[in-house]
Amino acid sequence: MPHQQLPPSQRFEFETLFLDHKADTALFRQLEGQLRESIWRGVLRPGERLPSTRVLAKQLNVGRNTVINAYEQLTAEGFLVTKKGDGTRVTQDFEKRKKPPITKLKSKPKKSENKNSELPWPLAEPQLSMRYKNHAALYRQSQVKYPSARPFRAQLPDVSAFPAKVWAQLTNRRLRSDTSGWLLQAPSQGYEPLREAIAGYLGAARGITTNHQHISVTAGAQQGIELLAKMLVNPGDVVVFEDPGYTPAMTVFEMMGATVISIPIDESGLDVKKLLSLKERVKIIYTTPASHFPLSVSLSQARRKTLIEWAQTNNCMIIEDDYNGEYRYSGRPAATLYEQCNSNHVIYMSSFSKLLFPGLRLGFLVTPEQFVAPLNKLRWLLDRHSPGLEQAVLTDFINEGHFSRHLRKMRTLYLQRQKYLLAAAAEHLNGIMVVPPLDGGLHLIGWLQEEINERDLLKVADTARVELTPTSLYQRLPVKRSGVLMGYAAYSEKQLLDGVLALKNAYNNIK
């Protein structure tokens, strides 16, 4: 049960009230006007209790009669009601009165006889950069319609299965213990014990040989991308992305002035032949080799070898985003490029958001030595560091074995849900799409039948109140086959079946 929120009068003690003893207006009139304004604007809500006249007079350092006079006037006007034993409250049936609307400036200022007084832009228009305006559409496209998760919103872990009680116990223990490790400002590179724990986890689970000195903690994967873009990219530098690919990362690099080139993905991952044929000087390659986003295919070993050799020969940096490489359901997680390369040409990045819960904005980068100091300086300039308490609790969560146990549990659960969705889709959606199994990830791809129009299906899904994300959202090259992401990890078997049936019925109703 959530804690009851105190009203503003108790949370803030009317700190905004100020009475000017030197003003011509009487003190009780000043108080009366400010309280009326607070009720008018909804700061003081209907039924909310005001401080007693004695308490408020003491706080404002005025005579009690000043407050009494103000309360009496507002009571007479119907703003307040006084009841014996219940104090003074805002009247329950008070309706907000509309103030006169603020006059908006016209889009074009009137011409003035003095031409120097004219501005080259409308005063009312925010002065946003063209770079922002060109990419703002991605934010709108990525916003979900429904506030709570519903099938088949992708890229969500099952937060209900997270051991929240264990996390709370670890948090409480840290709160009761010595606070010097997390209460003060943390290092920009991250809490050292956490970086040591991450290094140990990477060695045991991902086969990465590194130490804490090469690890930098970030506020999730997206900040890691931003840090790398700001550290490495000059305007005009060429950055290669997979297509389809992780558009939010691509956008960050473009906002730094990079020229993005898209290379297509097939069943074996990035088409390295297209990469080798490029005439441009490539500075960075961004790739998701363990589990491609969004198609979830793995980069083949032959292509890994070619990609690494090409990057070394051409002095090109590879950014390896291992966003959910842990969620592989057949065999061991794929080897990382960072370990296979064994050179200074790969930066490895990952996040705990999908492994644990999205609200935990913690991720990390593993970088060659030459990038450690620049990253620390850049992080300090941007936002100093990630929250110390969360870093400390995550350290305990990893070191005490809770992290590895949680991952094992979730792999089993997610595989079971994937199989259930595969069976349900094969039985009920075969006339709409083909949904093949995947080796890992948190979603499946529903490849639309040739006669199904993507836009029409998305409208049907909206009618059925289910969420489908088109793969075309992540593509810039011509779309050869339409598909939709179908997340399953965050939903029970009943929710998955209900979503499948709702989509099927809504589609049949428009046929």
N, C-alpha and C positions, 0 to 999 in steps of 0.2 A: 504494500500500500504506500503510495507516494506521500512524502511529508507535506503537510499543509503549508501553503505559502502565506507568509505574513503580508498584510496590506501595506502600501507605501508609508502610511502614517506610523507604523511600527518599525518598518525596515529602515526608514530614512529619517524619522523624527522631524519631518517638515524642514529639512535643511535648506530648502530653497526660499523659505519665508524670510523677508528682510524688511524691517521697518526703519524708515529714515526719520530720526527725531528732529532733523533740521528742516524738513520739508514743510510746506504750507498746509498740505493735506493732513487732517487729523489721523492719529495712529490707528484708531479703530476703523477708520475708512480705508486706510492702506491694507489692513489685515482683511477686512471684509472683501475688498476687491481681489486680493490675491487668492483667497479661499474660493470665491465665486469662479475665478478663472480656472482653478484646479478642478472644480466640479464640472465646469463647462467642457473642459478638454478631456474628461474621463480619467484624470490622474487619481482623483478621489471617486471611487465607484459607488453605485447605489447600494445602500445598506452598510457602507463602511463607517466604522466608528472613529470619531475625532478625539484628540486628546482632551482631557478635562480642562476647564478654564484655568484652574490653578497650575496644572503642569505646563500648559502652553504659555501662560504668562511668565512663568519662571524661565522657560527656555528662551523667550523673546526679550526677557528683561524689561517687561512693562507691567503696569498695574493690572490686577485681575479684571477691573471694570472695563478695560480696553477690550479684552477678549470677550467678556460677557456682552458688551454692546455689539460687537461684530457678529457673534453667534445669534443674538436676538434679531438683528436685521435680516440675516440669511434665513432664519426660521420664518420670519414674516413673509419673505419672498418665495417660500416653498422649497428652498434648496436644502434646508436642514430640518430635522425633526428631533425633539427632545422628549424622552420618556423616563419617568422616574425609575431608578434602578438599572437603566440601560444606557444612560449617558446620551450624548449627542451624536447623531448619525446623519449621513447623507440620505435624503428621502428615497425610499425604494422605487417609487414610480417616476423618478426624475428621468426625463427624456433629454438626450443631448440636443441642444439648440444649435442650429446651423449659423455659423458666423458668415458675414458677407464674404463672397468668394474673392480670392486674391486675383487681382487683375494680371493676366498673363501678357508678357511682352509680345508684340507681333513679330513674325519671323523676319520681316524686313523693316529696318528703321526708316522713319520718314526722312526724306531728303532735307538737309539743312542748307541754309545759305552759306554756311561755313563748311566747305568740303572737308576740311581737316578733322571735323568732329565726327565724320562718318566712320564706322568700323567695317572691316572687310568680312564680318560674319555676324549672324544674328546673336544678340546678347543672350537669348534664352537657350541657345544650343550648347551643350557641353563640348568642350574642346578635346574630343577624344582623337587619338592617333588613328591614321588610316590602317596601320598594322593591326590595331585592336579591332577596328570595324570589319576588316577582311576575315577575321577569325571568330568573331562573336557568334556566328551562326552555329558553330560546332557546339557551343555551350547550350544553345536552345535545343539542338537536335539530341543532345545527350541527357536532357532532363526528363525524368520519368513522370508519367502522368499521375500515378497513384502514389500516395505518401507511404503506404505500407507495401512490403514486397508481395508480389503475387506471381504465379507462374505466367510466363516463363522468363522472368527477368534474369539476365545472365550475370555472371561474375560475382555472385553473392555466396559466401559460405553460410552454413547453418549456425547462426549465432546461438540458437537455443541449445545446441549440443556443446557449447563452450563451457568448461568448468568454471563458471563465474564464482562459485563459492571458494574454490581454491585461490582464484585471483584476489578475491576480497580478503582472504586470510593472509596472503602474502603482502597485500597492501597495508593491512592493519599492523602486521608485524614490523614493516618498515616505518610506519608512522610512530610506533612505540619505541623504536630503536634509535640509535644515534643518527641524527639528521644531517650530519656534516657531509654525507655522501650524496645527498640529493636536494637539500634545501637551498644550498648556495648555488651560484652560477656554475653550470656544468661546462666542461671543455667543448669547444666547437666541434671537435672530431667525434665526440660522444663519450659517454660514461665508460671508463676503461674496463671495469669488470664485465660490462655488457659486450664490449668489443672482443674481449677474451673468450666469453661464452659463445659468441657468434663464430669466432675462428675455430673453436672446438667442434661446434655443430657442423660447420662446413667441411671440416676434415673427415668427420665420421659419416655424414649423410650424403655429401655431394662430391667427395673425393677431391676437394680443393685444398692444396697445401699453401697455407698463408699464416700470418700472425696478426695480432691486434693492431700493429702499427700501420698496416695497409688497409684497415677497415675504417670507414667513416659512417657514422650513424646519420640518417636523414629523416625528415618528416614525411615518410612514405616514399613510394617509387616516383611519384610525380615531381617531388622536390629534387630527387636525385637526377632526374632528367633535366630539370631546370638548371641545376648546378653545373652539370656537364656541358649543357649548351652555352651557358655564360662563360665557362672556363675555356672552351675549345673553339667556339665558332666566331669567325670574322664575317662581316657582310660579304656575300658572294661565295663563301665556301660551299662545296658540294657535299651533301649528306644523302646517303642511299638508304631507302626504306623498303621494307617488304610491302607487296600489294596483293591482297588486302593486308593492312597493317594497323598498328596502334596509332590511330589518328591524333589523340591528345599529345603524344610525344612528338609527332611530326609537326604539329602546330607550334609547339614550344620552339623547335629549331627554326621554323620559318619566322617566328617573331623575333628571333635573334639575327635575322637577315640571311639565313642559309638558303641555298638553292637545293631543293629536294628533288631527287630522281627516284622514281618508283620502279622496282624490279619485281616481276610476277612470282607467285608461289605456285608450286604444283605438288603432287603427292610425295615428293622427296624434299620439299622445303624450298629455300631460296634458289632461283634459277641462276646458278653461278656463271653459266655461259653468257647470259645477258650482261652480267657484271663485268666479265672479262672483255666484252666487246665495247665497253664504254671508252670514249675518247677523252672525257673530262677527267681532271685531277680530283679524285675522291679523297676527302679528308676523314670522313666518318661513315661507318656502316652500322645501322641500328638493326638488331635482329633478335628474334625470340626462338632460338634453335631447339630447345628442349621440348617446348610445347607451343607451337606457333599460335599467335593471336591474330585472328579468331579461329582459324581452321584446325588448330590442335595437332597438326602433323609435326613430325620431328625431322630435323635436318639430317640427311643421310651422312654416313661416315666418309664416303668418297667426297661429298661436297664440303664437308667440314675441312678436310685436308686441303682441298683446293682453295677454299676461302681463307684459311690461315696463311697459306703460302703466298697468296696474292696480297694480303694485307701487309705481310712482312716485306715483300718485294717493293710494294708501292708506298711504304711508310704510312699506312692508313690505320686509324684506330677503329676497333670493333667494340661497340657497346652491346654487351650480352645481357638482355633482360630475361631473367629467370623467374618470371612473375608467379608461376605456379608449377615449377618443375617437380615439386614434391608430390603432386597429385598425378602419379602415373600408376595405372592399375594392372599392367602386365609387365613383369620383369622389374629390374631395378631402374631408378631414375636415370635418364640419359646423362652421359658424361658432359661436362661443361667445356666450352671453348677455352675458358680461362686456364684450366688445367692442361688441356691438350696443346694449347699454344706455347706455354712455358716461355713467354717473351713479354716484352713491354707493349704489346699491341692489342690487349684485350682489357676492358673494364667490365667487371661483373657487378650486376645489381639485382636486388631482390627486395621484397617487402613482407611484413608480417600481417598486412591487412587482410589478405585472403586466407592465410594460414591460420589466423586466430580470429580477429573480428575487425570489421572495417573502421570502427571508431578509434582503433589503435594506430595512430599515424606515425608509425616507426618503420623505417626500412634501412638499407645499408648499401654502400658501395665498397667493392674491393678493387683497389687501383694499384698500378705500378708506383714505385717509389717517387718518381718525379712529379706525381700529381697530388701527393698527400698534403704538402704545405699549401699549394694554391687552393685546394678544396677547403682547407681549414680557414684560410683568410677570407675566402668568398662566403663561406657559411657565416662567419662572424659578422661580415658586413650586411648580410641579408636579414637574419633573425637570431643571431647568436648561437642558439643550440636548441635541441629537443628537450621536452620536459624531463627533469631529473628523476622525479618519483616514478614515472612510467618506465623509464630506462632501468631503474633499480629493481622494480617489481619483475620486469621481463627477464632480467638477469637471474633472479631466483627461480622463475618459472622454467627457464632452460636448464639451469644447473641442477635442479632437483628432480629432473626427469619428466615433469608435467608436459613439456613441449613435445617430446618424442612420443609419449603415450597418446596425446591428443591427435597427433598426425596419424598414428596407426589406426586409431578409432575412426577418424574421418575418412581415411582411404577405404575402409570396409563399408562404411555407411554410404559414401558417395558412389561406389561401384554398384552397390545394391540398388540405389535410386536410378542410376544410369540404365541398368538392365530393365528396371520396371518401366521407365519412360520409353525405351526401345520397343518393348513388347506392346505397350499401349498405343504408340504411334503406328506400329506395323498393323495393328488390328483396326484402328479407327481413322487414321489419317493417310492411308496409302493412296487414296485418290487425290490428295492434295500435295503431298510431299514424300520424299524418301529420306529416312533418318538412319544413316549408318552408324555403327559403333565407333568409338574413338578410344585410344589407349590411355587418355588422361584428360585432365581439365575439369571444369565445373559446368560445362554445357555441351550440348550436341548441336550439329548443324542439320537443319531440315532443308534439303535441296528440293526446290519447288518443281512440280511436274511442268512440262513445257507449256501446257495450256493455262497454267495459273499465272495471273498477273500479280507481281509483287505488291503494287500499290493497293490493288483490290483486296488482297489477303490481309494487309495491315489494317485496312478499314474494317474487315470482318473481325479481326482480333480485337479491335477497339470496341466493337459492338459486344463481343463475348467477354469483355473486361479481362482479357489476358494480354500479356506483354511479349511482343516479338520484336527483336532488333534485326534489321536487314544487314546482311554482310556488305551490301553496297555502301553502307555508311562508312566503311573503312577502306573503300576502294577509290582510286583515282584513274586507274586504267579502265578501258572498256570492260563492262561486266559480261562475262561469257555465260554464267549460269547463276540464277538468282537463288539465294538461300537466306535462312533466318536462324538466329541464335536461339536455342531453347535451353535455358538454364534449368537445372534439376537439383543442384546441391542443397539449396535452402528450403526445399519443399518435401512434405511427407508424400507417401504414395497416394493417399486420398486426394491431396491437393493436385498432384500431377495428373491423376485420372480425371478429376473434375475439370482441370484446364483443357485436357485433350478433348473431352466430350463437349465442353462449351464451344471450343473452336470448331469442332466437327458440325455441331448443330447450327451454329451461326452461319457457317459456310453453306450448308444444305438449304437453309432458309432463303438464300439469295439466288440459288440455282434456278 
